[in-house]
Amino acid sequence: MAPSLGSHYHAIASQMAIYRESNQRLAQAAGLKPGMRVVDLACGSGLTSLAALDVVPQGLHLTLIDSSQSMIDEARQNVGARGAEATYHVADAITVGQLVSEKVDRVLCNLSLWYFAQPEEVLRELRKVIKPTGRLCFTLLGSYFNVGGEVVSPYWALVKVLHERGALPRALPDVDRLPNQRSIEGTLLGAGFKPLSFALDEFDAPDEELANWLRLYPIAPGATRAEAAEKSLALLESARDEVAAWKPRWRTVRFEAQPQVNPEEILLAKFAGKK
């Protein structure tokens, strides 16, 4: 019996430096404390929540949301008893305002926010559920982000090599067409958030890292996920030396933002529940 999508993803992603490091840094930078209500948006197999529980082992009230039932099943199994206060939802990110009944202290979203079909609408929904003093903390993959400099990601290098060979119909977008810090902060402002911080993180890319990436996200067509992955790995094998010549490294960018609030919201938050 073939493994489920969730278990397949977790078995690979949990071994990858890009996921381990980005989740750890996101959780460590979020200022988590016991008693906080935290949404893990696009939670996948629960890796971000597990990183949060490494920072605060007890007392977090976690809400895990993903559009895949298989991912939620895997997240529930992986977080398990460590997340005694956790709740789980199979839902589109754009419905977060309907799912979260109490305002939350943090929303964590690792390597996913700009993949949503309507990220601006998701941000507006998040604005409704985050406390005035709360924070939105998210990361994006540097392959799809204009961060300047000469460093390229392993995936970017592979796609460029294969595109130049004619093995792929298109490469990644030109760098000047990619999102950058200013454009994303502008989107945050338009959705009612005040940008607080921006950081660039860089990680080594072990030899097997790119192969694992292709097992999760094949670039070759195939009748099944396994066939697509097998074809993608064959393409990688044929291009290893050319990819290595780029000396690639993983890059992620990390943002923190806080709801822009008016005086009335501040007063309501301060005196909520008081009589």
Secondary structure, DSSP 8 states (H G I E B T S, - for coil): ----HHHHHHHHHTT-HHHHHHHHHHHHHTT--TT-EEEEET-TTSHHHHHHHHHS-S--EEEEEES-HHHHHHHHHHHGGGGTT-EEEE--GGGHHHH--S-EEEEEEES-GGGSS-HHHHHHHHHHHEEEEEEEEEEEEGGGS---SS---HHHHHHHHHHHHTSSS--S--GGGS--HHHHHHHHHHTTEEEEEEEEEEE---HHHHHHHHHHS--S--SSHHHHHHHHHHHHHHHHHHHHHT---EEEEEEEEEE---HHHHHHHHHTT--
